[in-house]
Amino acid sequence: MELLNFVIENKALLLTLTIEHISLVAVAVGIAVITGVPIGIAITKKQKVANIVLYVAALIVTIPSIALFGIMIPLLSMIGHGIGYLPAVIAVLLYSQLPIIRNTYTAINNVDPALREAALGIGMSAKQRLKNVEIPLSVPVIMAGVRTAVVMNIGVMAIAAYIGAGGLGVLISRGISQSDYRQLVIGSIMVSLLAIIADYALLWIQKRFQTNI
């Protein structure tokens, strides 16, 4: 009952923090898709480059999120943005690269060679083959990478509250510092629910996209 009363009394705050959280993750992962998909496609041409890019992306993911946020502070302080929105977005952008690049690379590489030969046989150029054959067939795997990035980084973004980025992590950090289990529990539940809803929403978008191909 206490938890329900807390939600009712603070519904405006909860809505604001949820919108902040969604916008932070959406911007970071959106930029990651714009950069990661082309990188994943480009590295299919050279195996050595692919190994280096995937290794670096995997190395970034091994850095603890709180440490990565900490690294951002002195670096971005030089331009006056050591805490807040920018370091949070950059950190989550970096974390999002591995699943998106790796899935794009794998998907493009695993397109049936017979389909490539058929496209070549009807006179398609390399760009036309990529646009009309390889990318459409790769969408399910690429979207799986995007979904992984979104779900993973909804949780990571909660930690960004400690560097003043806002979002639902504010409830969790306040709950810990104030020993208020209501904020801690509600914040944790809302982050989990947001991750589940986002995953199903992206799955729905993926299926709609596939039916329109």
C-alpha positions in Angstrom: 0.0 0.0 0.0 2.9 2.4 0.8 4.3 1.8 -2.7 1.0 2.5 -4.3 0.5 5.7 -2.3 4.0 6.8 -3.3 3.2 6.3 -7.0 0.0 8.2 -6.7 1.5 11.1 -4.8 4.5 11.4 -7.1 3.0 10.4 -10.5 4.1 13.7 -12.1 7.7 13.2 -11.0 7.7 9.6 -12.2 6.4 10.6 -15.6 9.1 13.3 -15.9 11.8 10.9 -14.9 10.5 8.2 -17.3 10.5 10.6 -20.2 14.0 11.7 -19.4 15.2 8.1 -19.2 13.5 7.2 -22.6 15.0 10.3 -24.3 18.5 9.6 -23.0 18.5 6.0 -24.2 16.7 6.8 -27.5 19.3 9.5 -28.4 22.3 7.3 -27.5 21.0 4.1 -29.2 19.7 6.1 -32.2 23.2 7.5 -32.8 24.7 4.1 -32.2 22.4 2.6 -35.0 23.3 5.4 -37.4 27.0 4.8 -36.8 27.1 1.1 -35.9 25.2 -0.3 -38.9 27.4 1.3 -41.5 30.5 0.2 -39.6 29.1 -3.4 -39.4 28.5 -3.3 -43.2 31.9 -1.8 -44.0 34.0 -4.3 -42.0 32.5 -7.3 -43.9 34.9 -6.4 -46.7 38.1 -7.0 -44.6 38.4 -9.7 -41.9 41.4 -8.1 -40.2 39.6 -4.8 -39.8 36.5 -6.6 -38.6 38.5 -8.4 -35.9 40.1 -5.2 -34.6 36.7 -3.2 -34.6 34.9 -6.0 -32.8 37.7 -6.5 -30.3 37.7 -2.7 -29.5 33.9 -2.7 -29.2 34.0 -5.8 -26.9 36.7 -4.2 -24.8 34.6 -1.1 -24.2 31.7 -3.2 -22.9 34.0 -4.8 -20.3 34.6 -1.4 -18.7 32.3 -1.1 -15.6 29.6 1.5 -16.4 30.3 3.6 -13.3 34.0 3.7 -14.3 33.2 4.7 -17.9 31.0 7.5 -16.6 33.9 8.5 -14.3 36.3 8.6 -17.3 33.8 10.9 -19.1 34.0 13.5 -16.4 37.6 14.8 -16.8 37.5 14.4 -20.6 34.3 16.4 -21.1 35.1 18.8 -18.3 37.5 20.4 -20.8 34.5 21.6 -22.8 32.3 22.3 -19.8 30.1 19.2 -19.9 31.8 16.9 -17.4 28.5 15.8 -15.8 24.9 15.6 -17.0 23.4 14.7 -20.3 26.4 14.6 -22.7 28.6 12.1 -20.8 25.6 9.8 -20.2 24.7 9.7 -23.9 28.3 9.2 -25.0 28.9 6.3 -22.6 25.7 4.5 -23.6 26.5 5.2 -27.2 29.8 3.4 -26.7 28.1 0.5 -24.9 25.6 0.1 -27.8 28.2 -0.3 -30.5 29.1 -4.0 -29.9 25.7 -5.6 -30.3 24.8 -3.4 -33.3 28.1 -3.7 -35.1 28.5 -7.4 -34.4 24.9 -8.3 -35.4 25.1 -6.2 -38.6 28.5 -7.8 -39.5 27.2 -11.3 -38.8 23.9 -10.8 -40.7 25.5 -9.4 -43.8 28.1 -12.2 -43.8 25.5 -14.9 -43.5 23.4 -13.9 -46.4 23.0 -16.9 -48.7 25.7 -16.7 -51.4 23.2 -18.1 -53.9 21.1 -14.9 -53.4 24.1 -12.7 -54.0 24.9 -14.7 -57.2 21.2 -14.3 -58.3 21.3 -10.6 -57.7 24.6 -10.3 -59.7 23.1 -12.4 -62.5 20.2 -10.0 -63.0 22.6 -7.1 -63.3 22.5 -5.5 -59.8 25.5 -3.4 -58.7 27.1 -3.9 -55.3 25.1 -1.0 -53.9 21.8 -2.3 -55.3 22.5 -5.8 -54.0 23.3 -4.3 -50.5 20.1 -2.2 -50.5 17.7 -4.6 -52.1 18.9 -8.0 -51.0 21.4 -8.1 -48.1 20.1 -5.4 -45.8 16.4 -6.5 -46.0 17.4 -10.1 -45.3 19.6 -8.9 -42.4 17.0 -6.8 -40.6 15.9 -9.5 -38.1 19.5 -10.0 -36.9 20.3 -6.3 -36.9 17.1 -5.5 -35.0 18.0 -8.2 -32.4 21.2 -6.3 -31.8 19.3 -3.0 -31.4 16.9 -4.7 -29.0 19.9 -6.0 -27.0 21.5 -2.5 -26.9 18.2 -0.9 -25.8 17.4 -3.4 -23.0 21.0 -3.4 -21.7 21.4 0.3 -21.7 18.1 1.1 -20.1 19.7 -0.5 -17.0 23.1 1.2 -17.6 21.4 4.6 -18.0 20.0 4.3 -14.4 23.6 4.6 -13.1 24.0 7.9 -15.1 21.9 9.5 -12.3 25.1 9.6 -10.3 26.6 12.1 -12.8 23.5 14.2 -12.9 22.0 12.9 -16.1 18.5 12.4 -14.6 16.1 9.6 -15.5 14.7 6.8 -13.4 18.1 6.2 -11.7 17.4 9.3 -9.7 14.8 7.3 -7.7 17.3 4.5 -7.1 20.1 6.8 -6.0 17.8 8.8 -3.7 16.4 5.6 -2.3 19.9 4.4 -1.4 21.1 7.7 0.0 17.9 8.4 2.0 17.4 4.8 3.0 13.9 5.1 1.4 12.9 1.6 0.2 9.9 3.1 -1.7 12.0 5.1 -4.1 14.5 2.2 -4.5 11.8 -0.4 -5.2 9.7 1.8 -7.5 12.7 3.0 -9.4 13.9 -0.6 -9.9 10.5 -1.8 -11.0 10.1 1.1 -13.5 13.5 0.5 -15.1 12.7 -3.2 -15.5 9.2 -2.5 -16.9 10.6 0.1 -19.3 13.1 -2.5 -20.6 10.4 -5.1 -21.2 8.1 -2.7 -22.9 10.9 -1.3 -25.1 11.9 -4.9 -26.1 8.4 -5.8 -27.1 7.9 -2.5 -28.9 11.0 -3.0 -31.0 10.0 -6.6 -31.7 6.6 -5.3 -33.0 8.4 -2.8 -35.2 10.7 -5.5 -36.5 7.8 -7.8 -37.5 5.9 -4.9 -39.2 9.0 -4.0 -41.1 9.5 -7.6 -42.3 5.9 -7.9 -43.5 6.4 -4.8 -45.6 9.6 -6.0 -47.3 
